[in-house]
Amino acid sequence: MRFQRANYLVSNKERALLLYRDILGMSLDFMKVSEEDSYSYDVFDIDDSIAIEFALLSYQDQPRVMALTILGDGNLEKNPLPRRAAICIEVDDVDDAVSKCNENGFHCYGEDHLITHDGREGKEVGILDDDGNLIVIYKIEKA
């Protein structure tokens, strides 16, 4: 088996690409308007009157690791609380990513001291995209 990718539903294409591509460093592989009979309507329980788009994003050595299903402004409620999922991304510079998120109005939680199961240490910060999808970024600083 192989884990292929995560997929978040988002409302605003430009804001989502700003976060996932421009700030978190993913590259946009491709984007398309989804077919009217896309499987996404069924599995995500999307109203079939909403035209959706689909985007695939990669990191250099991790092809197609993230997908965005884009519903358009006003077509998606924020995720309910408590949050039910998160993606975790190791970044080169937590402070830089947080600074860029703050500059662009994304919610960042306070920095936390990270201790992994095998004793490595670093820092981590939770970030919310505009639709309440949770991203936890981290950097191991001490082996």
A tleap script that builds the chain and sets N, CA, C and O, in Angstrom:
source leaprc.protein.ff14SB
mol = sequence {
  NMET ARG PHE GLN ARG ALA ASN TYR LEU VAL
  SER ASN LYS GLU ARG ALA LEU LEU LEU TYR
  ARG ASP ILE LEU GLY MET SER LEU ASP PHE
  MET LYS VAL SER GLU GLU ASP SER TYR SER
  TYR ASP VAL PHE ASP ILE ASP ASP SER ILE
  ALA ILE GLU PHE ALA LEU LEU SER TYR GLN
  ASP GLN PRO ARG VAL MET ALA LEU THR ILE
  LEU GLY ASP GLY ASN LEU GLU LYS ASN PRO
  LEU PRO ARG ARG ALA ALA ILE CYS ILE GLU
  VAL ASP ASP VAL ASP ASP ALA VAL SER LYS
  CYS ASN GLU ASN GLY PHE HIE CYS TYR GLY
  GLU ASP HIE LEU ILE THR HIE ASP GLY ARG
  GLU GLY LYS GLU VAL GLY ILE LEU ASP ASP
  ASP GLY ASN LEU ILE VAL ILE TYR LYS ILE
  GLU LYS CALA
}
set mol.1.N position { 0.842 -1.187 0.000 }
set mol.1.CA position { 0.000 0.000 0.000 }
set mol.1.C position { 0.878 1.238 0.000 }
set mol.1.O position { 2.047 1.206 0.383 }
set mol.2.N position { 0.272 2.325 -0.442 }
set mol.2.CA position { 0.981 3.602 -0.494 }
set mol.2.C position { -0.013 4.715 -0.206 }
set mol.2.O position { -1.082 4.778 -0.812 }
set mol.3.N position { 0.342 5.582 0.712 }
set mol.3.CA position { -0.471 6.769 0.962 }
set mol.3.C position { -0.175 7.759 -0.153 }
set mol.3.O position { 0.978 8.134 -0.364 }
set mol.4.N position { -1.211 8.182 -0.866 }
set mol.4.CA position { -0.975 9.038 -2.020 }
set mol.4.C position { -1.053 10.519 -1.693 }
set mol.4.O position { -0.126 11.268 -2.002 }
set mol.5.N position { -2.156 10.959 -1.068 }
set mol.5.CA position { -2.284 12.393 -0.818 }
set mol.5.C position { -3.416 12.677 0.158 }
set mol.5.O position { -4.286 11.844 0.412 }
set mol.6.N position { -3.362 13.889 0.689 }
set mol.6.CA position { -4.468 14.461 1.451 }
set mol.6.C position { -5.258 15.351 0.501 }
set mol.6.O position { -4.730 15.806 -0.514 }
set mol.7.N position { -6.513 15.598 0.828 }
set mol.7.CA position { -7.356 16.457 0.006 }
set mol.7.C position { -8.190 17.325 0.945 }
set mol.7.O position { -8.944 16.810 1.771 }
set mol.8.N position { -8.052 18.631 0.815 }
set mol.8.CA position { -8.869 19.556 1.590 }
set mol.8.C position { -9.878 20.235 0.670 }
set mol.8.O position { -9.568 20.568 -0.474 }
set mol.9.N position { -11.081 20.435 1.183 }
set mol.9.CA position { -12.060 21.282 0.514 }
set mol.9.C position { -11.766 22.719 0.906 }
set mol.9.O position { -11.572 23.021 2.083 }
set mol.10.N position { -11.733 23.603 -0.082 }
set mol.10.CA position { -11.478 25.018 0.155 }
set mol.10.C position { -12.476 25.844 -0.650 }
set mol.10.O position { -13.051 25.370 -1.630 }
set mol.11.N position { -12.667 27.077 -0.219 }
set mol.11.CA position { -13.629 27.930 -0.909 }
set mol.11.C position { -12.974 28.867 -1.912 }
set mol.11.O position { -13.507 29.070 -3.002 }
set mol.12.N position { -11.839 29.436 -1.566 }
set mol.12.CA position { -11.234 30.466 -2.401 }
set mol.12.C position { -9.914 29.977 -2.985 }
set mol.12.O position { -8.953 29.743 -2.251 }
set mol.13.N position { -9.870 29.826 -4.287 }
set mol.13.CA position { -8.689 29.301 -4.979 }
set mol.13.C position { -7.452 30.161 -4.733 }
set mol.13.O position { -6.388 29.627 -4.417 }
set mol.14.N position { -7.569 31.466 -4.869 }
set mol.14.CA position { -6.410 32.341 -4.727 }
set mol.14.C position { -5.834 32.285 -3.320 }
set mol.14.O position { -4.617 32.213 -3.144 }
set mol.15.N position { -6.706 32.319 -2.319 }
set mol.15.CA position { -6.235 32.268 -0.921 }
set mol.15.C position { -5.612 30.911 -0.603 }
set mol.15.O position { -4.598 30.842 0.092 }
set mol.16.N position { -6.208 29.841 -1.105 }
set mol.16.CA position { -5.652 28.509 -0.854 }
set mol.16.C position { -4.277 28.370 -1.506 }
set mol.16.O position { -3.355 27.842 -0.885 }
set mol.17.N position { -4.125 28.835 -2.745 }
set mol.17.CA position { -2.826 28.752 -3.407 }
set mol.17.C position { -1.793 29.649 -2.730 }
set mol.17.O position { -0.612 29.305 -2.672 }
set mol.18.N position { -2.228 30.784 -2.224 }
set mol.18.CA position { -1.322 31.652 -1.480 }
set mol.18.C position { -0.717 30.890 -0.297 }
set mol.18.O position { 0.488 30.968 -0.057 }
set mol.19.N position { -1.541 30.165 0.430 }
set mol.19.CA position { -1.038 29.436 1.597 }
set mol.19.C position { -0.245 28.197 1.200 }
set mol.19.O position { 0.926 28.068 1.557 }
set mol.20.N position { -0.869 27.300 0.475 }
set mol.20.CA position { -0.251 26.003 0.215 }
set mol.20.C position { 0.919 26.077 -0.777 }
set mol.20.O position { 1.904 25.355 -0.624 }
set mol.21.N position { 0.818 26.932 -1.775 }
set mol.21.CA position { 1.883 27.052 -2.767 }
set mol.21.C position { 2.911 28.102 -2.353 }
set mol.21.O position { 4.093 27.794 -2.201 }
set mol.22.N position { 2.461 29.332 -2.173 }
set mol.22.CA position { 3.391 30.444 -1.991 }
set mol.22.C position { 4.042 30.476 -0.613 }
set mol.22.O position { 5.220 30.815 -0.501 }
set mol.23.N position { 3.305 30.133 0.431 }
set mol.23.CA position { 3.866 30.186 1.783 }
set mol.23.C position { 4.460 28.839 2.192 }
set mol.23.O position { 5.573 28.792 2.716 }
set mol.24.N position { 3.737 27.748 1.961 }
set mol.24.CA position { 4.209 26.433 2.409 }
set mol.24.C position { 5.047 25.709 1.365 }
set mol.24.O position { 5.515 24.599 1.618 }
set mol.25.N position { 5.247 26.311 0.203 }
set mol.25.CA position { 6.246 25.849 -0.742 }
set mol.25.C position { 5.877 24.702 -1.659 }
set mol.25.O position { 6.760 24.098 -2.267 }
set mol.26.N position { 4.596 24.384 -1.775 }
set mol.26.CA position { 4.204 23.346 -2.717 }
set mol.26.C position { 4.168 23.935 -4.127 }
set mol.26.O position { 3.993 25.141 -4.300 }
set mol.27.N position { 4.334 23.080 -5.121 }
set mol.27.CA position { 4.191 23.546 -6.493 }
set mol.27.C position { 2.861 23.038 -7.041 }
set mol.27.O position { 2.410 21.945 -6.698 }
set mol.28.N position { 2.249 23.839 -7.885 }
set mol.28.CA position { 0.980 23.476 -8.494 }
set mol.28.C position { 1.267 22.629 -9.725 }
set mol.28.O position { 1.830 23.118 -10.704 }
set mol.29.N position { 0.877 21.352 -9.675 }
set mol.29.CA position { 1.079 20.452 -10.816 }
set mol.29.C position { 0.065 20.725 -11.906 }
set mol.29.O position { 0.423 20.889 -13.073 }
set mol.30.N position { -1.190 20.774 -11.529 }
set mol.30.CA position { -2.226 21.142 -12.494 }
set mol.30.C position { -3.518 21.457 -11.767 }
set mol.30.O position { -3.712 21.114 -10.601 }
set mol.31.N position { -4.392 22.125 -12.505 }
set mol.31.CA position { -5.708 22.484 -11.989 }
set mol.31.C position { -6.696 22.272 -13.116 }
set mol.31.O position { -6.399 22.552 -14.277 }
set mol.32.N position { -7.868 21.779 -12.772 }
set mol.32.CA position { -8.890 21.577 -13.796 }
set mol.32.C position { -10.272 21.805 -13.208 }
set mol.32.O position { -10.479 21.703 -11.999 }
set mol.33.N position { -11.198 22.113 -14.078 }
set mol.33.CA position { -12.604 22.145 -13.702 }
set mol.33.C position { -13.060 20.688 -13.657 }
set mol.33.O position { -12.840 19.933 -14.603 }
set mol.34.N position { -13.684 20.307 -12.573 }
set mol.34.CA position { -14.111 18.922 -12.418 }
set mol.34.C position { -15.310 18.622 -13.306 }
set mol.34.O position { -16.105 19.505 -13.628 }
set mol.35.N position { -15.420 17.362 -13.691 }
set mol.35.CA position { -16.553 16.919 -14.495 }
set mol.35.C position { -17.835 17.007 -13.672 }
set mol.35.O position { -17.792 16.974 -12.442 }
set mol.36.N position { -18.969 17.120 -14.349 }
set mol.36.CA position { -20.258 17.211 -13.658 }
set mol.36.C position { -20.589 15.952 -12.866 }
set mol.36.O position { -21.368 16.000 -11.914 }
set mol.37.N position { -19.996 14.819 -13.260 }
set mol.37.CA position { -20.249 13.570 -12.548 }
set mol.37.C position { -19.042 13.144 -11.696 }
set mol.37.O position { -18.869 11.959 -11.410 }
set mol.38.N position { -18.213 14.116 -11.295 }
set mol.38.CA position { -17.031 13.820 -10.491 }
set mol.38.C position { -17.402 13.041 -9.231 }
set mol.38.O position { -18.404 13.322 -8.574 }
set mol.39.N position { -16.584 12.078 -8.922 }
set mol.39.CA position { -16.760 11.266 -7.711 }
set mol.39.C position { -16.734 12.135 -6.455 }
set mol.39.O position { -17.314 11.763 -5.435 }
set mol.40.N position { -16.070 13.282 -6.520 }
set mol.40.CA position { -15.986 14.186 -5.366 }
set mol.40.C position { -17.359 14.617 -4.869 }
set mol.40.O position { -17.550 14.799 -3.667 }
set mol.41.N position { -18.321 14.782 -5.781 }
set mol.41.CA position { -19.671 15.173 -5.347 }
set mol.41.C position { -20.236 14.147 -4.376 }
set mol.41.O position { -20.822 14.506 -3.355 }
set mol.42.N position { -20.059 12.881 -4.695 }
set mol.42.CA position { -20.599 11.830 -3.830 }
set mol.42.C position { -19.834 11.709 -2.524 }
set mol.42.O position { -20.432 11.750 -1.449 }
set mol.43.N position { -18.514 11.561 -2.604 }
set mol.43.CA position { -17.752 11.237 -1.396 }
set mol.43.C position { -17.636 12.411 -0.425 }
set mol.43.O position { -17.512 12.197 0.780 }
set mol.44.N position { -17.673 13.639 -0.924 }
set mol.44.CA position { -17.623 14.796 -0.036 }
set mol.44.C position { -19.010 15.371 0.244 }
set mol.44.O position { -19.140 16.336 0.998 }
set mol.45.N position { -20.036 14.791 -0.352 }
set mol.45.CA position { -21.421 15.249 -0.174 }
set mol.45.C position { -21.573 16.718 -0.587 }
set mol.45.O position { -22.125 17.536 0.149 }
set mol.46.N position { -21.064 17.026 -1.788 }
set mol.46.CA position { -21.128 18.379 -2.345 }
set mol.46.C position { -22.402 18.491 -3.185 }
set mol.46.O position { -22.733 17.594 -3.960 }
set mol.47.N position { -23.095 19.589 -3.016 }
set mol.47.CA position { -24.284 19.866 -3.835 }
set mol.47.C position { -23.871 19.873 -5.307 }
set mol.47.O position { -22.967 20.614 -5.694 }
set mol.48.N position { -24.529 19.048 -6.127 }
set mol.48.CA position { -24.103 18.924 -7.522 }
set mol.48.C position { -24.418 20.137 -8.387 }
set mol.48.O position { -24.086 20.151 -9.572 }
set mol.49.N position { -25.056 21.158 -7.812 }
set mol.49.CA position { -25.262 22.392 -8.564 }
set mol.49.C position { -24.039 23.324 -8.473 }
set mol.49.O position { -23.975 24.339 -9.167 }
set mol.50.N position { -23.082 22.973 -7.620 }
set mol.50.CA position { -21.874 23.778 -7.444 }
set mol.50.C position { -20.798 23.281 -8.403 }
set mol.50.O position { -20.452 22.100 -8.397 }
set mol.51.N position { -20.276 24.177 -9.220 }
set mol.51.CA position { -19.151 23.833 -10.090 }
set mol.51.C position { -17.882 23.800 -9.242 }
set mol.51.O position { -17.586 24.753 -8.521 }
set mol.52.N position { -17.140 22.708 -9.329 }
set mol.52.CA position { -15.935 22.590 -8.519 }
set mol.52.C position { -14.696 22.492 -9.407 }
set mol.52.O position { -14.762 22.096 -10.570 }
set mol.53.N position { -13.568 22.868 -8.809 }
set mol.53.CA position { -12.269 22.729 -9.458 }
set mol.53.C position { -11.411 21.807 -8.606 }
set mol.53.O position { -11.672 21.616 -7.418 }
set mol.54.N position { -10.393 21.242 -9.223 }
set mol.54.CA position { -9.506 20.313 -8.551 }
set mol.54.C position { -8.074 20.724 -8.845 }
set mol.54.O position { -7.718 20.978 -9.995 }
set mol.55.N position { -7.249 20.789 -7.799 }
set mol.55.CA position { -5.845 21.149 -7.955 }
set mol.55.C position { -4.975 20.102 -7.277 }
set mol.55.O position { -5.304 19.612 -6.197 }
set mol.56.N position { -3.865 19.765 -7.918 }
set mol.56.CA position { -2.877 18.858 -7.336 }
set mol.56.C position { -1.589 19.618 -7.085 }
set mol.56.O position { -1.114 20.367 -7.939 }
set mol.57.N position { -1.026 19.411 -5.890 }
set mol.57.CA position { 0.195 20.095 -5.491 }
set mol.57.C position { 1.246 19.075 -5.080 }
set mol.57.O position { 0.924 17.977 -4.626 }
set mol.58.N position { 2.510 19.456 -5.247 }
set mol.58.CA position { 3.629 18.562 -4.940 }
set mol.58.C position { 4.728 19.316 -4.208 }
set mol.58.O position { 4.816 20.543 -4.251 }
set mol.59.N position { 5.558 18.533 -3.536 }
set mol.59.CA position { 6.879 18.988 -3.133 }
set mol.59.C position { 7.852 18.314 -4.084 }
set mol.59.O position { 7.504 17.330 -4.737 }
set mol.60.N position { 9.064 18.835 -4.165 }
set mol.60.CA position { 10.028 18.364 -5.166 }
set mol.60.C position { 10.182 16.847 -5.160 }
set mol.60.O position { 10.187 16.228 -6.224 }
set mol.61.N position { 10.306 16.244 -3.995 }
set mol.61.CA position { 10.503 14.800 -3.925 }
set mol.61.C position { 9.251 14.051 -3.467 }
set mol.61.O position { 9.322 12.874 -3.111 }
set mol.62.N position { 8.108 14.736 -3.477 }
set mol.62.CA position { 6.845 14.131 -3.064 }
set mol.62.C position { 5.741 14.539 -4.046 }
set mol.62.O position { 5.006 15.496 -3.802 }
set mol.63.N position { 5.637 13.807 -5.151 }
set mol.63.CA position { 4.660 14.203 -6.172 }
set mol.63.C position { 3.213 14.015 -5.720 }
set mol.63.O position { 2.853 13.020 -5.090 }
set mol.64.N position { 2.404 15.008 -6.066 }
set mol.64.CA position { 0.957 14.954 -5.855 }
set mol.64.C position { 0.575 14.568 -4.426 }
set mol.64.O position { -0.296 13.726 -4.210 }
set mol.65.N position { 1.239 15.195 -3.459 }
set mol.65.CA position { 1.033 14.877 -2.053 }
set mol.65.C position { -0.194 15.591 -1.463 }
set mol.65.O position { -0.664 15.224 -0.386 }
set mol.66.N position { -0.708 16.603 -2.162 }
set mol.66.CA position { -1.829 17.390 -1.651 }
set mol.66.C position { -2.786 17.721 -2.784 }
set mol.66.O position { -2.367 18.044 -3.896 }
set mol.67.N position { -4.068 17.637 -2.488 }
set mol.67.CA position { -5.090 18.050 -3.448 }
set mol.67.C position { -5.996 19.071 -2.788 }
set mol.67.O position { -6.206 19.055 -1.575 }
set mol.68.N position { -6.523 19.952 -3.607 }
set mol.68.CA position { -7.520 20.924 -3.162 }
set mol.68.C position { -8.750 20.757 -4.039 }
set mol.68.O position { -8.651 20.784 -5.266 }
set mol.69.N position { -9.891 20.588 -3.423 }
set mol.69.CA position { -11.161 20.608 -4.130 }
set mol.69.C position { -11.765 21.972 -3.832 }
set mol.69.O position { -12.073 22.286 -2.683 }
set mol.70.N position { -11.932 22.776 -4.868 }
set mol.70.CA position { -12.285 24.191 -4.713 }
set mol.70.C position { -13.755 24.383 -5.051 }
set mol.70.O position { -14.187 24.127 -6.175 }
set mol.71.N position { -14.524 24.840 -4.055 }
set mol.71.CA position { -15.965 24.983 -4.220 }
set mol.71.C position { -16.393 26.402 -4.567 }
set mol.71.O position { -17.517 26.604 -5.025 }
set mol.72.N position { -15.540 27.373 -4.363 }
set mol.72.CA position { -15.899 28.764 -4.637 }
set mol.72.C position { -16.431 29.454 -3.392 }
set mol.72.O position { -16.982 28.818 -2.494 }
set mol.73.N position { -16.256 30.754 -3.359 }
set mol.73.CA position { -16.686 31.553 -2.210 }
set mol.73.C position { -18.168 31.366 -1.924 }
set mol.73.O position { -18.996 31.353 -2.835 }
set mol.74.N position { -18.485 31.222 -0.650 }
set mol.74.CA position { -19.872 31.115 -0.215 }
set mol.74.C position { -20.459 29.720 -0.305 }
set mol.74.O position { -21.624 29.526 0.039 }
set mol.75.N position { -19.685 28.741 -0.759 }
set mol.75.CA position { -20.200 27.386 -0.938 }
set mol.75.C position { -19.674 26.382 0.083 }
set mol.75.O position { -19.922 25.182 -0.043 }
set mol.76.N position { -18.949 26.862 1.093 }
set mol.76.CA position { -18.345 25.946 2.054 }
set mol.76.C position { -18.377 26.565 3.442 }
set mol.76.O position { -17.878 27.670 3.656 }
set mol.77.N position { -18.964 25.846 4.374 }
set mol.77.CA position { -18.929 26.291 5.766 }
set mol.77.C position { -17.587 25.920 6.365 }
set mol.77.O position { -16.948 24.965 5.924 }
set mol.78.N position { -17.152 26.680 7.380 }
set mol.78.CA position { -15.908 26.339 8.062 }
set mol.78.C position { -16.051 24.989 8.739 }
set mol.78.O position { -17.146 24.581 9.125 }
set mol.79.N position { -14.925 24.305 8.876 }
set mol.79.CA position { -14.919 23.010 9.552 }
set mol.79.C position { -15.484 23.124 10.955 }
set mol.79.O position { -15.241 24.118 11.638 }
set mol.80.N position { -16.233 22.122 11.396 }
set mol.80.CA position { -16.788 22.158 12.751 }
set mol.80.C position { -15.699 21.907 13.794 }
set mol.80.O position { -14.624 21.389 13.493 }
set mol.81.N position { -16.013 22.288 15.016 }
set mol.81.CA position { -15.095 22.035 16.125 }
set mol.81.C position { -15.623 20.862 16.942 }
set mol.81.O position { -16.841 20.708 17.035 }
set mol.82.N position { -14.792 20.045 17.527 }
set mol.82.CA position { -13.343 20.075 17.367 }
set mol.82.C position { -12.940 19.668 15.956 }
set mol.82.O position { -13.661 18.941 15.272 }
set mol.83.N position { -11.773 20.151 15.532 }
set mol.83.CA position { -11.288 19.810 14.206 }
set mol.83.C position { -11.080 18.308 14.100 }
set mol.83.O position { -10.739 17.658 15.088 }
set mol.84.N position { -11.278 17.761 12.934 }
set mol.84.CA position { -11.243 16.305 12.778 }
set mol.84.C position { -10.035 15.791 12.026 }
set mol.84.O position { -9.826 14.580 11.956 }
set mol.85.N position { -9.233 16.680 11.461 }
set mol.85.CA position { -8.071 16.236 10.707 }
set mol.85.C position { -7.045 17.356 10.640 }
set mol.85.O position { -7.367 18.530 10.824 }
set mol.86.N position { -5.812 16.973 10.374 }
set mol.86.CA position { -4.731 17.943 10.165 }
set mol.86.C position { -3.713 17.308 9.233 }
set mol.86.O position { -3.606 16.085 9.148 }
set mol.87.N position { -2.979 18.143 8.547 }
set mol.87.CA position { -1.798 17.674 7.847 }
set mol.87.C position { -0.595 18.245 8.585 }
set mol.87.O position { -0.675 19.336 9.149 }
set mol.88.N position { 0.503 17.527 8.587 }
set mol.88.CA position { 1.730 17.962 9.249 }
set mol.88.C position { 2.807 18.109 8.197 }
set mol.88.O position { 3.024 17.206 7.389 }
set mol.89.N position { 3.484 19.249 8.206 }
set mol.89.CA position { 4.485 19.549 7.199 }
set mol.89.C position { 5.762 20.020 7.889 }
set mol.89.O position { 5.747 20.969 8.672 }
set mol.90.N position { 6.867 19.338 7.582 }
set mol.90.CA position { 8.155 19.809 8.060 }
set mol.90.C position { 8.612 20.938 7.138 }
set mol.90.O position { 8.659 20.778 5.919 }
set mol.91.N position { 8.944 22.072 7.732 }
set mol.91.CA position { 9.372 23.240 6.962 }
set mol.91.C position { 10.816 23.588 7.318 }
set mol.91.O position { 11.323 23.175 8.361 }
set mol.92.N position { 11.465 24.343 6.452 }
set mol.92.CA position { 12.839 24.765 6.711 }
set mol.92.C position { 12.907 25.847 7.779 }
set mol.92.O position { 13.864 25.901 8.552 }
set mol.93.N position { 11.890 26.712 7.824 }
set mol.93.CA position { 11.936 27.866 8.724 }
set mol.93.C position { 10.524 28.149 9.252 }
set mol.93.O position { 9.708 28.763 8.565 }
set mol.94.N position { 10.253 27.702 10.457 }
set mol.94.CA position { 8.933 27.904 11.068 }
set mol.94.C position { 8.627 29.386 11.200 }
set mol.94.O position { 7.528 29.829 10.869 }
set mol.95.N position { 9.603 30.158 11.687 }
set mol.95.CA position { 9.371 31.584 11.921 }
set mol.95.C position { 9.004 32.316 10.633 }
set mol.95.O position { 8.117 33.170 10.638 }
set mol.96.N position { 9.671 31.993 9.544 }
set mol.96.CA position { 9.385 32.630 8.259 }
set mol.96.C position { 7.978 32.276 7.782 }
set mol.96.O position { 7.240 33.147 7.323 }
set mol.97.N position { 7.609 31.007 7.888 }
set mol.97.CA position { 6.267 30.590 7.466 }
set mol.97.C position { 5.196 31.281 8.302 }
set mol.97.O position { 4.192 31.745 7.761 }
set mol.98.N position { 5.400 31.352 9.608 }
set mol.98.CA position { 4.430 32.009 10.488 }
set mol.98.C position { 4.336 33.486 10.165 }
set mol.98.O position { 3.241 34.045 10.120 }
set mol.99.N position { 5.477 34.123 9.940 }
set mol.99.CA position { 5.476 35.542 9.588 }
set mol.99.C position { 4.672 35.795 8.316 }
set mol.99.O position { 3.872 36.729 8.263 }
set mol.100.N position { 4.883 34.964 7.287 }
set mol.100.CA position { 4.144 35.128 6.033 }
set mol.100.C position { 2.655 34.857 6.230 }
set mol.100.O position { 1.817 35.529 5.629 }
set mol.101.N position { 2.323 33.881 7.066 }
set mol.101.CA position { 0.910 33.611 7.361 }
set mol.101.C position { 0.271 34.803 8.050 }
set mol.101.O position { -0.828 35.220 7.685 }
set mol.102.N position { 0.955 35.352 9.045 }
set mol.102.CA position { 0.427 36.513 9.760 }
set mol.102.C position { 0.249 37.708 8.832 }
set mol.102.O position { -0.759 38.411 8.910 }
set mol.103.N position { 1.224 37.942 7.952 }
set mol.103.CA position { 1.138 39.053 6.997 }
set mol.103.C position { -0.065 38.928 6.074 }
set mol.103.O position { -0.596 39.930 5.595 }
set mol.104.N position { -0.493 37.692 5.827 }
set mol.104.CA position { -1.587 37.448 4.890 }
set mol.104.C position { -2.907 37.069 5.567 }
set mol.104.O position { -3.846 36.633 4.902 }
set mol.105.N position { -2.975 37.235 6.881 }
set mol.105.CA position { -4.228 37.068 7.594 }
set mol.105.C position { -4.647 35.641 7.889 }
set mol.105.O position { -5.824 35.396 8.153 }
set mol.106.N position { -3.711 34.679 7.854 }
set mol.106.CA position { -4.041 33.312 8.255 }
set mol.106.C position { -3.838 33.181 9.758 }
set mol.106.O position { -2.887 33.732 10.311 }
set mol.107.N position { -4.723 32.460 10.411 }
set mol.107.CA position { -4.635 32.301 11.861 }
set mol.107.C position { -3.513 31.334 12.217 }
set mol.107.O position { -3.460 30.217 11.702 }
set mol.108.N position { -2.616 31.768 13.102 }
set mol.108.CA position { -1.545 30.910 13.607 }
set mol.108.C position { -1.700 30.773 15.111 }
set mol.108.O position { -1.938 31.756 15.813 }
set mol.109.N position { -1.566 29.563 15.596 }
set mol.109.CA position { -1.569 29.308 17.033 }
set mol.109.C position { -0.175 29.594 17.570 }
set mol.109.O position { 0.774 29.764 16.805 }
set mol.110.N position { -0.060 29.644 18.883 }
set mol.110.CA position { 1.238 29.881 19.498 }
set mol.110.C position { 2.196 28.732 19.234 }
set mol.110.O position { 1.788 27.586 19.042 }
set mol.111.N position { 3.469 29.065 19.230 }
set mol.111.CA position { 4.510 28.052 19.022 }
set mol.111.C position { 4.567 27.111 20.219 }
set mol.111.O position { 4.426 27.533 21.367 }
set mol.112.N position { 4.777 25.824 19.929 }
set mol.112.CA position { 4.877 24.825 20.980 }
set mol.112.C position { 6.204 24.091 20.842 }
set mol.112.O position { 6.726 23.926 19.739 }
set mol.113.N position { 6.740 23.656 21.976 }
set mol.113.CA position { 7.961 22.851 21.992 }
set mol.113.C position { 7.592 21.430 21.602 }
set mol.113.O position { 6.715 20.817 22.211 }
set mol.114.N position { 8.258 20.915 20.595 }
set mol.114.CA position { 7.978 19.579 20.084 }
set mol.114.C position { 9.018 18.599 20.594 }
set mol.114.O position { 10.219 18.849 20.488 }
set mol.115.N position { 8.560 17.487 21.146 }
set mol.115.CA position { 9.428 16.365 21.488 }
set mol.115.C position { 8.820 15.136 20.818 }
set mol.115.O position { 7.699 14.735 21.130 }
set mol.116.N position { 9.573 14.549 19.898 }
set mol.116.CA position { 9.067 13.408 19.149 }
set mol.116.C position { 9.132 12.129 19.989 }
set mol.116.O position { 9.724 12.104 21.067 }
set mol.117.N position { 8.519 11.090 19.475 }
set mol.117.CA position { 8.495 9.812 20.196 }
set mol.117.C position { 9.899 9.249 20.415 }
set mol.117.O position { 10.114 8.462 21.337 }
set mol.118.N position { 10.855 9.648 19.572 }
set mol.118.CA position { 12.224 9.147 19.711 }
set mol.118.C position { 13.184 10.186 20.297 }
set mol.118.O position { 14.402 10.039 20.201 }
set mol.119.N position { 12.619 11.241 20.909 }
set mol.119.CA position { 13.422 12.190 21.672 }
set mol.119.C position { 13.981 13.379 20.915 }
set mol.119.O position { 14.664 14.209 21.516 }
set mol.120.N position { 13.718 13.496 19.616 }
set mol.120.CA position { 14.168 14.680 18.889 }
set mol.120.C position { 13.332 15.878 19.340 }
set mol.120.O position { 12.188 15.727 19.769 }
set mol.121.N position { 13.921 17.069 19.234 }
set mol.121.CA position { 13.224 18.265 19.700 }
set mol.121.C position { 13.176 19.327 18.613 }
set mol.121.O position { 14.041 19.402 17.740 }
set mol.122.N position { 12.156 20.127 18.695 }
set mol.122.CA position { 12.000 21.224 17.751 }
set mol.122.C position { 10.844 22.096 18.168 }
set mol.122.O position { 10.512 22.204 19.348 }
set mol.123.N position { 10.235 22.717 17.175 }
set mol.123.CA position { 9.075 23.556 17.453 }
set mol.123.C position { 8.003 23.277 16.422 }
set mol.123.O position { 8.278 22.818 15.314 }
set mol.124.N position { 6.774 23.566 16.815 }
set mol.124.CA position { 5.634 23.361 15.929 }
set mol.124.C position { 4.630 24.477 16.135 }
set mol.124.O position { 4.527 25.068 17.210 }
set mol.125.N position { 3.881 24.749 15.049 }
set mol.125.CA position { 2.857 25.797 15.069 }
set mol.125.C position { 1.679 25.314 14.232 }
set mol.125.O position { 1.860 24.783 13.136 }
set mol.126.N position { 0.482 25.501 14.755 }
set mol.126.CA position { -0.722 25.201 13.999 }
set mol.126.C position { -1.169 26.421 13.206 }
set mol.126.O position { -1.102 27.552 13.686 }
set mol.127.N position { -1.626 26.170 11.984 }
set mol.127.CA position { -2.110 27.227 11.092 }
set mol.127.C position { -3.470 26.799 10.566 }
set mol.127.O position { -3.680 25.624 10.265 }
set mol.128.N position { -4.388 27.741 10.455 }
set mol.128.CA position { -5.682 27.471 9.843 }
set mol.128.C position { -5.769 28.180 8.501 }
set mol.128.O position { -5.428 29.356 8.380 }
set mol.129.N position { -6.235 27.438 7.486 }
set mol.129.CA position { -6.545 28.124 6.242 }
set mol.129.C position { -7.894 28.827 6.415 }
set mol.129.O position { -8.506 28.724 7.478 }
set mol.130.N position { -8.353 29.523 5.412 }
set mol.130.CA position { -9.569 30.325 5.541 }
set mol.130.C position { -10.822 29.493 5.804 }
set mol.130.O position { -11.837 30.030 6.250 }
set mol.131.N position { -10.763 28.199 5.534 }
set mol.131.CA position { -11.920 27.321 5.709 }
set mol.131.C position { -11.836 26.470 6.971 }
set mol.131.O position { -12.667 25.586 7.182 }
set mol.132.N position { -10.831 26.733 7.813 }
set mol.132.CA position { -10.690 26.001 9.065 }
set mol.132.C position { -9.950 24.687 8.936 }
set mol.132.O position { -9.963 23.882 9.867 }
set mol.133.N position { -9.298 24.446 7.795 }
set mol.133.CA position { -8.456 23.257 7.656 }
set mol.133.C position { -7.162 23.499 8.420 }
set mol.133.O position { -6.561 24.568 8.315 }
set mol.134.N position { -6.739 22.506 9.184 }
set mol.134.CA position { -5.585 22.648 10.069 }
set mol.134.C position { -4.316 22.096 9.424 }
set mol.134.O position { -4.295 20.986 8.893 }
set mol.135.N position { -3.268 22.903 9.487 }
set mol.135.CA position { -1.936 22.508 9.067 }
set mol.135.C position { -1.032 22.700 10.266 }
set mol.135.O position { -1.036 23.772 10.871 }
set mol.136.N position { -0.261 21.694 10.623 }
set mol.136.CA position { 0.734 21.831 11.679 }
set mol.136.C position { 2.094 21.812 10.997 }
set mol.136.O position { 2.468 20.832 10.353 }
set mol.137.N position { 2.830 22.913 11.150 }
set mol.137.CA position { 4.180 22.959 10.602 }
set mol.137.C position { 5.157 22.732 11.743 }
set mol.137.O position { 4.887 23.094 12.888 }
set mol.138.N position { 6.287 22.134 11.421 }
set mol.138.CA position { 7.274 21.868 12.459 }
set mol.138.C position { 8.668 21.851 11.866 }
set mol.138.O position { 8.856 21.742 10.654 }
set mol.139.N position { 9.646 21.963 12.766 }
set mol.139.CA position { 11.050 21.853 12.407 }
set mol.139.C position { 11.781 21.179 13.559 }
set mol.139.O position { 11.716 21.640 14.698 }
set mol.140.N position { 12.477 20.084 13.259 }
set mol.140.CA position { 13.329 19.429 14.251 }
set mol.140.C position { 14.622 20.210 14.324 }
set mol.140.O position { 15.285 20.429 13.310 }
set mol.141.N position { 14.981 20.630 15.528 }
set mol.141.CA position { 16.173 21.459 15.697 }
set mol.141.C position { 17.269 20.761 16.472 }
set mol.141.O position { 18.416 21.206 16.460 }
set mol.142.N position { 16.931 19.664 17.152 }
set mol.142.CA position { 17.904 18.986 18.000 }
set mol.142.C position { 17.660 17.482 17.908 }
set mol.142.O position { 16.597 16.987 18.283 }
set mol.143.N position { 18.664 16.764 17.404 }
set mol.143.CA position { 18.526 15.314 17.281 }
set mol.143.C position { 18.615 14.688 18.603 }
set mol.143.O position { 18.523 13.465 18.714 }
savepdb mol mol.pdb
quit
